[in-house]
């Protein structure tokens, strides 16, 4: 090595864009899956399809989308895992723009019983904080037209 360089100037390791978990037949994180079969576009290779690990006719009933789960279950999972991590975990919340009716008790007599609102996000954020989750990294929204958007593209996803 020359001077103050910390790596060899001719050896460069490219950072992979996707998780090695696909090769190892595992999910990429402790949060639930978003799709049973994930479609990814990879440069010039085109579309690549990744089914969840061990997906079959017998196991398909066990795979529920993160968008269809009460987000407090995800928060509880991260809260338990956080106790064993020195730093923080990057937790993502997954919400549909139209929430399943009756999933959250605070929406039962609401003016918007199924519409996701900033109030819902505030309640979930406060719940996460009380459970010991250090941060919410992303809030993903699945829209009525089947698109997935992050908070940067959704007016009522920002708190």
C-alpha positions as CSV (number, residue, x, y, z in Angstrom):
1,X,0.0,0.0,0.0
2,X,1.1,3.5,-0.6
3,X,0.9,6.5,1.8
4,X,-2.3,6.6,3.9
5,X,-4.5,4.4,1.7
6,X,-6.4,1.7,3.6
7,X,-7.1,-0.6,0.7
8,X,-5.0,-1.9,-2.2
9,X,-5.5,0.6,-5.2
10,X,-6.0,-2.3,-7.7
11,X,-8.4,-4.4,-5.6
12,X,-11.9,-3.0,-5.5
13,X,-14.9,-4.8,-4.2
14,X,-18.2,-3.8,-5.7
15,X,-21.0,-3.4,-3.2
16,X,-23.9,-5.7,-4.0
17,X,-27.2,-4.0,-4.6
18,X,-29.3,-6.9,-3.4
19,X,-29.2,-9.2,-0.4
20,X,-27.1,-12.4,-0.3
21,X,-30.1,-13.9,1.5
22,X,-31.6,-14.8,-1.9
23,X,-28.7,-17.1,-2.6
24,X,-28.9,-18.6,0.8
25,X,-32.7,-19.2,0.6
26,X,-33.5,-16.9,3.5
27,X,-35.4,-13.7,3.9
28,X,-33.4,-10.5,4.0
29,X,-34.3,-9.3,7.5
30,X,-36.4,-10.0,10.5
31,X,-39.4,-8.1,9.0
32,X,-42.0,-10.0,7.1
33,X,-42.0,-10.5,3.3
34,X,-43.8,-8.0,1.1
35,X,-44.5,-10.4,-1.7
36,X,-44.5,-14.1,-2.1
37,X,-42.6,-13.8,-5.4
38,X,-40.5,-10.7,-5.7
39,X,-39.8,-9.2,-9.1
40,X,-36.6,-7.2,-9.5
41,X,-35.1,-5.5,-12.5
42,X,-31.4,-6.0,-12.6
43,X,-29.6,-3.8,-15.1
44,X,-29.1,-5.4,-18.5
45,X,-30.2,-8.8,-17.3
46,X,-33.8,-7.8,-17.1
47,X,-36.3,-9.1,-14.6
48,X,-35.4,-11.7,-12.1
49,X,-38.0,-13.4,-9.9
50,X,-37.3,-14.5,-6.3
51,X,-39.8,-16.6,-4.5
52,X,-39.8,-16.6,-0.7
53,X,-37.7,-19.5,0.8
54,X,-39.4,-22.9,0.6
55,X,-42.5,-21.6,-1.1
56,X,-44.8,-24.5,-2.1
57,X,-48.5,-25.3,-2.3
58,X,-48.3,-26.6,1.3
59,X,-46.4,-23.6,2.7
60,X,-48.1,-20.7,0.8
61,X,-50.7,-20.2,3.6
62,X,-47.9,-19.3,6.1
63,X,-46.6,-16.4,4.0
64,X,-48.5,-13.2,4.8
65,X,-47.6,-9.9,3.2
66,X,-46.1,-7.3,5.6
67,X,-48.9,-4.9,4.3
68,X,-51.6,-7.2,5.7
69,X,-50.1,-7.5,9.2
70,X,-50.9,-5.4,12.2
71,X,-47.8,-3.2,12.3
72,X,-47.6,-3.6,16.1
73,X,-46.5,-7.2,15.5
74,X,-43.6,-6.0,13.5
75,X,-42.8,-3.3,16.1
76,X,-42.9,-6.0,18.8
77,X,-40.5,-8.2,16.9
78,X,-38.0,-5.3,16.4
79,X,-38.4,-4.3,20.1
80,X,-37.4,-7.8,21.2
81,X,-34.5,-7.9,18.8
82,X,-33.3,-4.4,19.8
83,X,-32.5,-5.6,23.3
84,X,-29.8,-7.8,21.8
85,X,-28.2,-5.2,19.5
86,X,-25.7,-2.5,20.6
87,X,-26.9,0.0,18.1
88,X,-30.2,0.3,16.4
89,X,-32.1,-1.7,13.8
90,X,-33.5,-0.3,10.6
91,X,-37.2,-1.0,11.0
92,X,-39.7,-0.5,8.2
93,X,-43.4,-0.1,8.5
94,X,-45.6,-1.4,5.7
95,X,-49.0,0.2,5.3
96,X,-51.7,0.1,2.6
97,X,-53.2,3.4,1.6
98,X,-56.5,1.7,2.5
99,X,-56.1,-0.2,5.8
100,X,-58.0,-3.4,6.5
101,X,-61.2,-2.6,8.3
102,X,-61.1,-3.4,12.0
103,X,-57.3,-4.0,12.2
104,X,-56.7,-1.0,14.5
105,X,-59.1,-0.3,17.3
106,X,-58.5,3.5,17.2
107,X,-60.1,3.6,13.7
108,X,-63.4,1.9,14.6
109,X,-65.4,5.1,15.2
110,X,-63.1,7.2,13.1
111,X,-64.2,9.6,10.3
112,X,-61.8,7.6,8.1
113,X,-62.1,3.9,9.2
114,X,-59.9,2.5,6.5
115,X,-57.9,5.5,5.1
116,X,-54.3,5.7,6.4
117,X,-53.7,9.0,8.1
118,X,-50.8,10.8,9.8
119,X,-52.7,10.0,13.1
120,X,-52.2,6.3,12.4
121,X,-48.5,6.9,11.8
122,X,-48.1,8.9,15.0
123,X,-49.9,6.2,17.0
124,X,-47.6,3.5,15.6
125,X,-44.5,5.7,16.0
126,X,-45.3,6.3,19.6
127,X,-46.1,2.7,20.2
128,X,-42.7,1.8,18.7
129,X,-40.9,4.3,21.0
130,X,-42.7,2.9,24.1
131,X,-41.7,-0.6,23.1
132,X,-38.0,0.5,22.9
133,X,-37.5,0.7,19.1
134,X,-34.9,3.4,18.5
135,X,-36.0,4.5,15.0
136,X,-38.3,3.9,12.1
137,X,-36.2,3.9,9.0
138,X,-38.8,3.7,6.3
139,X,-42.6,3.8,6.0
140,X,-43.7,2.0,2.8
141,X,-47.1,2.5,1.4
142,X,-48.9,0.1,-0.9
143,X,-51.3,2.1,-3.0
144,X,-54.6,1.2,-4.5
145,X,-53.0,0.9,-8.0
146,X,-50.5,-1.7,-6.8
147,X,-47.6,0.6,-6.6
148,X,-45.3,0.7,-3.5
149,X,-44.1,4.2,-2.5
150,X,-41.9,5.5,0.3
151,X,-42.7,8.5,2.5
152,X,-40.9,10.9,0.0
153,X,-43.7,10.3,-2.5
154,X,-46.7,10.3,-0.3
155,X,-48.2,13.5,1.1
156,X,-49.9,11.9,4.0
157,X,-47.1,9.6,4.9
158,X,-45.0,12.3,6.6
159,X,-45.3,13.0,10.2
